Amino acid sequence: MEKKLVGKVTHYFPKISVAVVEVEDEIKLGDKISIEGKTTNFEQIVESMQIEHKPIEVARRGEIIGLKVKDRVRENDFIYKIIE
């Protein structure tokens, strides 16, 4: 299993479970990701991403996206794409 850094969490909205992510490499719906930080460590499949409340299927480097997450994340957590 290989991991590739694809983004960093800049904010988290706990009520709606959405992380604001600064994208560093392409992320697509269906990708398996790992979110890791000092106290964060879980994997999930990307099921929902948005830019300014509009659903997207692909996020590219330099974009700021909202990413639906299944667990709490924190600012400065890193997001890795899992390549199997």
Gaussian input, Z-matrix of N, CA and C with variables (Angstrom, degrees):
# hf/3-21g

backbone

0 1
 N
 C     1     B1
 C     2     B2     1     A1
 N     3     B3     2     A2     1     D1
 C     4     B4     3     A3     2     D2
 C     5     B5     4     A4     3     D3
 N     6     B6     5     A5     4     D4
 C     7     B7     6     A6     5     D5
 C     8     B8     7     A7     6     D6
 N     9     B9     8     A8     7     D7
 C    10    B10     9     A9     8     D8
 C    11    B11    10    A10     9     D9
 N    12    B12    11    A11    10    D10
 C    13    B13    12    A12    11    D11
 C    14    B14    13    A13    12    D12
 N    15    B15    14    A14    13    D13
 C    16    B16    15    A15    14    D14
 C    17    B17    16    A16    15    D15
 N    18    B18    17    A17    16    D16
 C    19    B19    18    A18    17    D17
 C    20    B20    19    A19    18    D18
 N    21    B21    20    A20    19    D19
 C    22    B22    21    A21    20    D20
 C    23    B23    22    A22    21    D21
 N    24    B24    23    A23    22    D22
 C    25    B25    24    A24    23    D23
 C    26    B26    25    A25    24    D24
 N    27    B27    26    A26    25    D25
 C    28    B28    27    A27    26    D26
 C    29    B29    28    A28    27    D27
 N    30    B30    29    A29    28    D28
 C    31    B31    30    A30    29    D29
 C    32    B32    31    A31    30    D30
 N    33    B33    32    A32    31    D31
 C    34    B34    33    A33    32    D32
 C    35    B35    34    A34    33    D33
 N    36    B36    35    A35    34    D34
 C    37    B37    36    A36    35    D35
 C    38    B38    37    A37    36    D36
 N    39    B39    38    A38    37    D37
 C    40    B40    39    A39    38    D38
 C    41    B41    40    A40    39    D39
 N    42    B42    41    A41    40    D40
 C    43    B43    42    A42    41    D41
 C    44    B44    43    A43    42    D42
 N    45    B45    44    A44    43    D43
 C    46    B46    45    A45    44    D44
 C    47    B47    46    A46    45    D45
 N    48    B48    47    A47    46    D46
 C    49    B49    48    A48    47    D47
 C    50    B50    49    A49    48    D48
 N    51    B51    50    A50    49    D49
 C    52    B52    51    A51    50    D50
 C    53    B53    52    A52    51    D51
 N    54    B54    53    A53    52    D52
 C    55    B55    54    A54    53    D53
 C    56    B56    55    A55    54    D54
 N    57    B57    56    A56    55    D55
 C    58    B58    57    A57    56    D56
 C    59    B59    58    A58    57    D57
 N    60    B60    59    A59    58    D58
 C    61    B61    60    A60    59    D59
 C    62    B62    61    A61    60    D60
 N    63    B63    62    A62    61    D61
 C    64    B64    63    A63    62    D62
 C    65    B65    64    A64    63    D63
 N    66    B66    65    A65    64    D64
 C    67    B67    66    A66    65    D65
 C    68    B68    67    A67    66    D66
 N    69    B69    68    A68    67    D67
 C    70    B70    69    A69    68    D68
 C    71    B71    70    A70    69    D69
 N    72    B72    71    A71    70    D70
 C    73    B73    72    A72    71    D71
 C    74    B74    73    A73    72    D72
 N    75    B75    74    A74    73    D73
 C    76    B76    75    A75    74    D74
 C    77    B77    76    A76    75    D75
 N    78    B78    77    A77    76    D76
 C    79    B79    78    A78    77    D77
 C    80    B80    79    A79    78    D78
 N    81    B81    80    A80    79    D79
 C    82    B82    81    A81    80    D80
 C    83    B83    82    A82    81    D81
 N    84    B84    83    A83    82    D82
 C    85    B85    84    A84    83    D83
 C    86    B86    85    A85    84    D84
 N    87    B87    86    A86    85    D85
 C    88    B88    87    A87    86    D86
 C    89    B89    88    A88    87    D87
 N    90    B90    89    A89    88    D88
 C    91    B91    90    A90    89    D89
 C    92    B92    91    A91    90    D90
 N    93    B93    92    A92    91    D91
 C    94    B94    93    A93    92    D92
 C    95    B95    94    A94    93    D93
 N    96    B96    95    A95    94    D94
 C    97    B97    96    A96    95    D95
 C    98    B98    97    A97    96    D96
 N    99    B99    98    A98    97    D97
 C   100   B100    99    A99    98    D98
 C   101   B101   100   A100    99    D99
 N   102   B102   101   A101   100   D100
 C   103   B103   102   A102   101   D101
 C   104   B104   103   A103   102   D102
 N   105   B105   104   A104   103   D103
 C   106   B106   105   A105   104   D104
 C   107   B107   106   A106   105   D105
 N   108   B108   107   A107   106   D106
 C   109   B109   108   A108   107   D107
 C   110   B110   109   A109   108   D108
 N   111   B111   110   A110   109   D109
 C   112   B112   111   A111   110   D110
 C   113   B113   112   A112   111   D111
 N   114   B114   113   A113   112   D112
 C   115   B115   114   A114   113   D113
 C   116   B116   115   A115   114   D114
 N   117   B117   116   A116   115   D115
 C   118   B118   117   A117   116   D116
 C   119   B119   118   A118   117   D117
 N   120   B120   119   A119   118   D118
 C   121   B121   120   A120   119   D119
 C   122   B122   121   A121   120   D120
 N   123   B123   122   A122   121   D121
 C   124   B124   123   A123   122   D122
 C   125   B125   124   A124   123   D123
 N   126   B126   125   A125   124   D124
 C   127   B127   126   A126   125   D125
 C   128   B128   127   A127   126   D126
 N   129   B129   128   A128   127   D127
 C   130   B130   129   A129   128   D128
 C   131   B131   130   A130   129   D129
 N   132   B132   131   A131   130   D130
 C   133   B133   132   A132   131   D131
 C   134   B134   133   A133   132   D132
 N   135   B135   134   A134   133   D133
 C   136   B136   135   A135   134   D134
 C   137   B137   136   A136   135   D135
 N   138   B138   137   A137   136   D136
 C   139   B139   138   A138   137   D137
 C   140   B140   139   A139   138   D138
 N   141   B141   140   A140   139   D139
 C   142   B142   141   A141   140   D140
 C   143   B143   142   A142   141   D141
 N   144   B144   143   A143   142   D142
 C   145   B145   144   A144   143   D143
 C   146   B146   145   A145   144   D144
 N   147   B147   146   A146   145   D145
 C   148   B148   147   A147   146   D146
 C   149   B149   148   A148   147   D147
 N   150   B150   149   A149   148   D148
 C   151   B151   150   A150   149   D149
 C   152   B152   151   A151   150   D150
 N   153   B153   152   A152   151   D151
 C   154   B154   153   A153   152   D152
 C   155   B155   154   A154   153   D153
 N   156   B156   155   A155   154   D154
 C   157   B157   156   A156   155   D155
 C   158   B158   157   A157   156   D156
 N   159   B159   158   A158   157   D157
 C   160   B160   159   A159   158   D158
 C   161   B161   160   A160   159   D159
 N   162   B162   161   A161   160   D160
 C   163   B163   162   A162   161   D161
 C   164   B164   163   A163   162   D162
 N   165   B165   164   A164   163   D163
 C   166   B166   165   A165   164   D164
 C   167   B167   166   A166   165   D165
 N   168   B168   167   A167   166   D166
 C   169   B169   168   A168   167   D167
 C   170   B170   169   A169   168   D168
 N   171   B171   170   A170   169   D169
 C   172   B172   171   A171   170   D170
 C   173   B173   172   A172   171   D171
 N   174   B174   173   A173   172   D172
 C   175   B175   174   A174   173   D173
 C   176   B176   175   A175   174   D174
 N   177   B177   176   A176   175   D175
 C   178   B178   177   A177   176   D176
 C   179   B179   178   A178   177   D177
 N   180   B180   179   A179   178   D178
 C   181   B181   180   A180   179   D179
 C   182   B182   181   A181   180   D180
 N   183   B183   182   A182   181   D181
 C   184   B184   183   A183   182   D182
 C   185   B185   184   A184   183   D183
 N   186   B186   185   A185   184   D184
 C   187   B187   186   A186   185   D185
 C   188   B188   187   A187   186   D186
 N   189   B189   188   A188   187   D187
 C   190   B190   189   A189   188   D188
 C   191   B191   190   A190   189   D189
 N   192   B192   191   A191   190   D190
 C   193   B193   192   A192   191   D191
 C   194   B194   193   A193   192   D192
 N   195   B195   194   A194   193   D193
 C   196   B196   195   A195   194   D194
 C   197   B197   196   A196   195   D195
 N   198   B198   197   A197   196   D196
 C   199   B199   198   A198   197   D197
 C   200   B200   199   A199   198   D198
 N   201   B201   200   A200   199   D199
 C   202   B202   201   A201   200   D200
 C   203   B203   202   A202   201   D201
 N   204   B204   203   A203   202   D202
 C   205   B205   204   A204   203   D203
 C   206   B206   205   A205   204   D204
 N   207   B207   206   A206   205   D205
 C   208   B208   207   A207   206   D206
 C   209   B209   208   A208   207   D207
 N   210   B210   209   A209   208   D208
 C   211   B211   210   A210   209   D209
 C   212   B212   211   A211   210   D210
 N   213   B213   212   A212   211   D211
 C   214   B214   213   A213   212   D212
 C   215   B215   214   A214   213   D213
 N   216   B216   215   A215   214   D214
 C   217   B217   216   A216   215   D215
 C   218   B218   217   A217   216   D216
 N   219   B219   218   A218   217   D217
 C   220   B220   219   A219   218   D218
 C   221   B221   220   A220   219   D219
 N   222   B222   221   A221   220   D220
 C   223   B223   222   A222   221   D221
 C   224   B224   223   A223   222   D222
 N   225   B225   224   A224   223   D223
 C   226   B226   225   A225   224   D224
 C   227   B227   226   A226   225   D225
 N   228   B228   227   A227   226   D226
 C   229   B229   228   A228   227   D227
 C   230   B230   229   A229   228   D228
 N   231   B231   230   A230   229   D229
 C   232   B232   231   A231   230   D230
 C   233   B233   232   A232   231   D231
 N   234   B234   233   A233   232   D232
 C   235   B235   234   A234   233   D233
 C   236   B236   235   A235   234   D234
 N   237   B237   236   A236   235   D235
 C   238   B238   237   A237   236   D236
 C   239   B239   238   A238   237   D237
 N   240   B240   239   A239   238   D238
 C   241   B241   240   A240   239   D239
 C   242   B242   241   A241   240   D240
 N   243   B243   242   A242   241   D241
 C   244   B244   243   A243   242   D242
 C   245   B245   244   A244   243   D243
 N   246   B246   245   A245   244   D244
 C   247   B247   246   A246   245   D245
 C   248   B248   247   A247   246   D246
 N   249   B249   248   A248   247   D247
 C   250   B250   249   A249   248   D248
 C   251   B251   250   A250   249   D249

   B1=1.4660
   B2=1.5191
   B3=1.3100
   B4=1.4621
   B5=1.5275
   B6=1.3380
   B7=1.4644
   B8=1.5158
   B9=1.3432
   B10=1.4630
   B11=1.5215
   B12=1.3330
   B13=1.4685
   B14=1.5260
   B15=1.3398
   B16=1.4663
   B17=1.5291
   B18=1.3406
   B19=1.4519
   B20=1.5097
   B21=1.3496
   B22=1.4573
   B23=1.5229
   B24=1.3297
   B25=1.4646
   B26=1.5317
   B27=1.3485
   B28=1.4615
   B29=1.5211
   B30=1.3453
   B31=1.4617
   B32=1.5241
   B33=1.3331
   B34=1.4661
   B35=1.5186
   B36=1.3328
   B37=1.4610
   B38=1.5311
   B39=1.3528
   B40=1.4621
   B41=1.5300
   B42=1.3221
   B43=1.4723
   B44=1.5237
   B45=1.3374
   B46=1.4712
   B47=1.5373
   B48=1.3375
   B49=1.4767
   B50=1.5248
   B51=1.3236
   B52=1.4655
   B53=1.5231
   B54=1.3303
   B55=1.4635
   B56=1.5214
   B57=1.3311
   B58=1.4633
   B59=1.5288
   B60=1.3327
   B61=1.4646
   B62=1.5267
   B63=1.3436
   B64=1.4652
   B65=1.5310
   B66=1.3213
   B67=1.4697
   B68=1.5298
   B69=1.3362
   B70=1.4638
   B71=1.5246
   B72=1.3361
   B73=1.4641
   B74=1.5253
   B75=1.3170
   B76=1.4687
   B77=1.5365
   B78=1.3338
   B79=1.4691
   B80=1.5258
   B81=1.3423
   B82=1.4728
   B83=1.5244
   B84=1.3441
   B85=1.4647
   B86=1.5206
   B87=1.3221
   B88=1.4644
   B89=1.5161
   B90=1.3453
   B91=1.4686
   B92=1.5249
   B93=1.3230
   B94=1.4608
   B95=1.5271
   B96=1.3430
   B97=1.4656
   B98=1.5239
   B99=1.3160
   B100=1.4588
   B101=1.5274
   B102=1.3407
   B103=1.4661
   B104=1.5213
   B105=1.3492
   B106=1.4594
   B107=1.5142
   B108=1.3301
   B109=1.4559
   B110=1.5078
   B111=1.3455
   B112=1.4647
   B113=1.5238
   B114=1.3348
   B115=1.4690
   B116=1.5287
   B117=1.3382
   B118=1.4634
   B119=1.5192
   B120=1.3273
   B121=1.4595
   B122=1.5254
   B123=1.3514
   B124=1.4627
   B125=1.5185
   B126=1.3402
   B127=1.4665
   B128=1.5157
   B129=1.3228
   B130=1.4603
   B131=1.5180
   B132=1.3393
   B133=1.4606
   B134=1.5356
   B135=1.3429
   B136=1.4641
   B137=1.5287
   B138=1.3309
   B139=1.4608
   B140=1.5208
   B141=1.3387
   B142=1.4630
   B143=1.5214
   B144=1.3426
   B145=1.4716
   B146=1.5179
   B147=1.3267
   B148=1.4611
   B149=1.5235
   B150=1.3261
   B151=1.4638
   B152=1.5192
   B153=1.3322
   B154=1.4706
   B155=1.5222
   B156=1.3208
   B157=1.4766
   B158=1.5275
   B159=1.3459
   B160=1.4672
   B161=1.5289
   B162=1.3460
   B163=1.4745
   B164=1.5266
   B165=1.3375
   B166=1.4694
   B167=1.5308
   B168=1.3343
   B169=1.4620
   B170=1.5203
   B171=1.3489
   B172=1.4665
   B173=1.5264
   B174=1.3317
   B175=1.4694
   B176=1.5184
   B177=1.3207
   B178=1.4674
   B179=1.5283
   B180=1.3190
   B181=1.4686
   B182=1.5335
   B183=1.3366
   B184=1.4563
   B185=1.5173
   B186=1.3458
   B187=1.4621
   B188=1.5290
   B189=1.3176
   B190=1.4627
   B191=1.5194
   B192=1.3321
   B193=1.4641
   B194=1.5309
   B195=1.3147
   B196=1.4573
   B197=1.5151
   B198=1.3313
   B199=1.4555
   B200=1.5251
   B201=1.3296
   B202=1.4656
   B203=1.5272
   B204=1.3427
   B205=1.4640
   B206=1.5293
   B207=1.3359
   B208=1.4671
   B209=1.5254
   B210=1.3314
   B211=1.4544
   B212=1.5293
   B213=1.3249
   B214=1.4638
   B215=1.5309
   B216=1.3189
   B217=1.4704
   B218=1.5252
   B219=1.3093
   B220=1.4554
   B221=1.5164
   B222=1.3368
   B223=1.4641
   B224=1.5185
   B225=1.3235
   B226=1.4635
   B227=1.5300
   B228=1.3420
   B229=1.4608
   B230=1.5253
   B231=1.3307
   B232=1.4564
   B233=1.5234
   B234=1.3344
   B235=1.4522
   B236=1.5220
   B237=1.3340
   B238=1.4612
   B239=1.5236
   B240=1.3355
   B241=1.4648
   B242=1.5195
   B243=1.3483
   B244=1.4580
   B245=1.5277
   B246=1.3233
   B247=1.4648
   B248=1.5221
   B249=1.3344
   B250=1.4786
   B251=1.5060
   A1=109.63
   A2=114.90
   A3=120.86
   A4=108.39
   A5=115.98
   A6=120.00
   A7=109.73
   A8=115.52
   A9=121.01
   A10=108.07
   A11=116.65
   A12=120.68
   A13=109.94
   A14=116.44
   A15=119.69
   A16=113.18
   A17=117.64
   A18=117.27
   A19=113.58
   A20=114.13
   A21=121.77
   A22=108.62
   A23=116.20
   A24=121.45
   A25=109.00
   A26=116.57
   A27=120.08
   A28=111.94
   A29=117.31
   A30=121.16
   A31=108.85
   A32=115.82
   A33=120.09
   A34=109.34
   A35=115.96
   A36=122.32
   A37=108.02
   A38=118.30
   A39=120.31
   A40=114.49
   A41=118.63
   A42=119.98
   A43=112.35
   A44=116.44
   A45=119.52
   A46=111.96
   A47=116.66
   A48=121.69
   A49=112.29
   A50=115.62
   A51=120.54
   A52=109.49
   A53=114.81
   A54=121.47
   A55=108.51
   A56=116.23
   A57=120.71
   A58=105.54
   A59=114.80
   A60=119.69
   A61=110.68
   A62=115.07
   A63=122.40
   A64=105.13
   A65=116.38
   A66=121.15
   A67=110.63
   A68=115.53
   A69=120.75
   A70=112.30
   A71=116.54
   A72=121.41
   A73=107.23
   A74=116.57
   A75=121.05
   A76=113.57
   A77=115.65
   A78=123.02
   A79=106.59
   A80=116.70
   A81=121.05
   A82=109.60
   A83=114.94
   A84=119.29
   A85=107.79
   A86=116.59
   A87=120.39
   A88=114.01
   A89=117.45
   A90=119.86
   A91=109.90
   A92=115.96
   A93=120.63
   A94=106.84
   A95=116.14
   A96=119.88
   A97=110.47
   A98=114.51
   A99=122.50
   A100=106.33
   A101=116.22
   A102=120.60
   A103=106.69
   A104=114.93
   A105=119.64
   A106=111.30
   A107=114.33
   A108=121.03
   A109=109.24
   A110=117.28
   A111=120.80
   A112=111.58
   A113=116.86
   A114=119.98
   A115=112.07
   A116=116.65
   A117=121.47
   A118=108.34
   A119=116.68
   A120=119.03
   A121=108.91
   A122=116.65
   A123=120.13
   A124=109.88
   A125=114.15
   A126=120.83
   A127=108.70
   A128=115.50
   A129=120.71
   A130=109.29
   A131=114.97
   A132=121.88
   A133=107.07
   A134=116.64
   A135=120.41
   A136=108.63
   A137=116.27
   A138=120.72
   A139=112.99
   A140=117.10
   A141=119.47
   A142=110.33
   A143=114.75
   A144=121.70
   A145=107.82
   A146=115.77
   A147=120.30
   A148=110.23
   A149=113.98
   A150=121.07
   A151=105.53
   A152=115.30
   A153=121.52
   A154=112.13
   A155=116.16
   A156=125.24
   A157=114.46
   A158=117.34
   A159=120.39
   A160=108.04
   A161=117.11
   A162=119.76
   A163=111.81
   A164=115.79
   A165=121.14
   A166=108.19
   A167=115.67
   A168=120.34
   A169=111.99
   A170=116.33
   A171=121.10
   A172=108.59
   A173=115.73
   A174=120.83
   A175=107.51
   A176=116.41
   A177=120.55
   A178=111.60
   A179=115.34
   A180=122.72
   A181=111.13
   A182=115.74
   A183=120.84
   A184=113.88
   A185=117.52
   A186=120.16
   A187=110.20
   A188=115.06
   A189=122.24
   A190=106.00
   A191=116.24
   A192=119.79
   A193=111.27
   A194=114.95
   A195=121.93
   A196=107.13
   A197=116.76
   A198=122.26
   A199=108.84
   A200=116.21
   A201=120.94
   A202=108.18
   A203=116.53
   A204=120.48
   A205=110.40
   A206=115.78
   A207=119.92
   A208=112.61
   A209=116.81
   A210=120.92
   A211=108.60
   A212=116.14
   A213=120.73
   A214=110.79
   A215=115.67
   A216=120.94
   A217=107.79
   A218=116.17
   A219=120.68
   A220=110.70
   A221=115.78
   A222=119.93
   A223=109.09
   A224=115.41
   A225=124.26
   A226=114.45
   A227=118.70
   A228=119.93
   A229=107.55
   A230=116.41
   A231=121.34
   A232=110.61
   A233=115.35
   A234=121.35
   A235=108.33
   A236=114.44
   A237=121.50
   A238=109.12
   A239=116.24
   A240=120.53
   A241=106.68
   A242=115.31
   A243=120.17
   A244=108.56
   A245=115.02
   A246=120.96
   A247=106.39
   A248=115.75
   A249=119.08
   A250=111.09
   D1=132.23
   D2=-179.50
   D3=-118.88
   D4=147.11
   D5=178.41
   D6=-122.80
   D7=141.34
   D8=-179.46
   D9=-128.87
   D10=126.89
   D11=179.73
   D12=-64.17
   D13=124.74
   D14=-179.82
   D15=-122.15
   D16=-9.92
   D17=179.80
   D18=-178.76
   D19=174.26
   D20=-178.63
   D21=-138.18
   D22=136.68
   D23=179.51
   D24=-76.33
   D25=128.32
   D26=177.44
   D27=-109.50
   D28=-16.68
   D29=178.86
   D30=-162.68
   D31=159.91
   D32=179.46
   D33=-140.41
   D34=132.98
   D35=176.61
   D36=-106.45
   D37=99.64
   D38=-173.70
   D39=-64.23
   D40=-34.78
   D41=-176.54
   D42=-64.16
   D43=-34.77
   D44=-177.89
   D45=-108.82
   D46=2.17
   D47=179.46
   D48=54.73
   D49=50.99
   D50=179.73
   D51=-123.82
   D52=130.34
   D53=175.61
   D54=-99.35
   D55=137.53
   D56=171.50
   D57=-90.00
   D58=124.21
   D59=-172.02
   D60=-122.98
   D61=132.15
   D62=171.69
   D63=-88.97
   D64=112.73
   D65=-172.69
   D66=-82.01
   D67=129.64
   D68=179.64
   D69=-109.15
   D70=-18.39
   D71=176.81
   D72=-153.97
   D73=159.54
   D74=-172.62
   D75=-57.22
   D76=134.38
   D77=174.05
   D78=-125.81
   D79=136.75
   D80=179.17
   D81=-122.90
   D82=157.37
   D83=171.29
   D84=-58.59
   D85=138.84
   D86=-179.95
   D87=93.58
   D88=-14.55
   D89=177.19
   D90=-65.58
   D91=144.78
   D92=173.11
   D93=-92.11
   D94=126.57
   D95=-177.95
   D96=-124.39
   D97=158.91
   D98=174.02
   D99=-122.38
   D100=130.94
   D101=178.15
   D102=-110.56
   D103=122.32
   D104=-172.02
   D105=-133.43
   D106=140.90
   D107=176.73
   D108=-161.61
   D109=-166.74
   D110=-179.09
   D111=-55.66
   D112=-44.76
   D113=-177.91
   D114=-124.33
   D115=10.66
   D116=-178.58
   D117=-112.78
   D118=135.85
   D119=174.65
   D120=-166.64
   D121=95.97
   D122=175.49
   D123=-152.99
   D124=162.54
   D125=178.85
   D126=-115.89
   D127=151.51
   D128=174.92
   D129=-159.13
   D130=167.33
   D131=173.88
   D132=-94.49
   D133=139.24
   D134=177.41
   D135=-72.72
   D136=114.52
   D137=-177.49
   D138=-113.42
   D139=-21.36
   D140=-176.97
   D141=-153.07
   D142=125.41
   D143=175.33
   D144=-135.68
   D145=148.48
   D146=178.74
   D147=-142.79
   D148=152.39
   D149=166.83
   D150=-123.93
   D151=120.74
   D152=-177.71
   D153=47.93
   D154=50.87
   D155=175.16
   D156=67.15
   D157=12.75
   D158=176.18
   D159=-110.72
   D160=127.57
   D161=-179.48
   D162=-62.56
   D163=140.40
   D164=176.49
   D165=-129.26
   D166=159.31
   D167=178.09
   D168=-104.24
   D169=-25.20
   D170=-179.07
   D171=-135.10
   D172=133.60
   D173=174.09
   D174=-111.54
   D175=135.98
   D176=-176.48
   D177=-116.00
   D178=160.79
   D179=-179.28
   D180=-46.68
   D181=133.87
   D182=176.28
   D183=93.88
   D184=-14.50
   D185=-179.73
   D186=-83.60
   D187=152.51
   D188=173.85
   D189=-109.78
   D190=120.81
   D191=-174.19
   D192=-124.64
   D193=161.32
   D194=167.62
   D195=-99.20
   D196=127.21
   D197=-177.76
   D198=-121.35
   D199=122.10
   D200=177.58
   D201=-70.60
   D202=126.28
   D203=-178.86
   D204=-120.77
   D205=151.71
   D206=-175.45
   D207=-88.60
   D208=-9.13
   D209=-177.65
   D210=-145.27
   D211=169.34
   D212=-179.20
   D213=-66.97
   D214=137.38
   D215=173.84
   D216=-124.25
   D217=168.61
   D218=-178.18
   D219=-130.92
   D220=158.07
   D221=176.54
   D222=-55.15
   D223=142.30
   D224=178.99
   D225=74.25
   D226=5.59
   D227=169.74
   D228=-67.50
   D229=147.68
   D230=179.24
   D231=-101.20
   D232=145.93
   D233=178.39
   D234=-114.71
   D235=125.21
   D236=-178.65
   D237=-116.28
   D238=139.75
   D239=170.77
   D240=-87.20
   D241=132.98
   D242=179.68
   D243=-92.28
   D244=122.74
   D245=-178.92
   D246=-109.39
   D247=114.99
   D248=-176.30
   D249=-105.35

